[in-house]
């Protein structure tokens, strides 16, 4: 699948994976679902879910590294700034150095051009927060979030998942 096809599918994910409401309880349910999926698969990830004023869920799974927290934080900052999936941005920018172009004026210690940050959108309100996963390659971090959101929201994961790279 070409990058343009992936970008189109990610835009569809962002449009369809929308909550009726999002609060501390929903964040905990999604975070617990992500944690369970990652534990079952033996994935060494950090999961960080926030709205824009505070953290709502955090888990560091066995095998994750101390720096995964930093990557998740930087992905959260990127979604907060651009209001879209960080993996979509990776594909749209197609930068071999994985950093934002200088014209954006973004400090690479604060913003990550790496997959695994996904906007939390609520019907009628727009983007209100972020789900971040760090510890796997970009596409897999992104895919883990999408799979959990599909399960939680009752969406067909087969039609929304990116194909294996």
Secondary structure, DSSP 8 states (H G I E B T S, - for coil): --HHHHHHHHHHHHHHSEES---HHHHHHHHHHHHHHHHHHT---EEEEEETTEEEEEEE-TT--HHHHHHHHHHHHHHHHHSS-HHHHHHHH--TT-S--GGG---TTT---SS-EEEEEETTTEEEEEEEEESS-HHHHHHHHHHHHHHHHT--HHHHS----
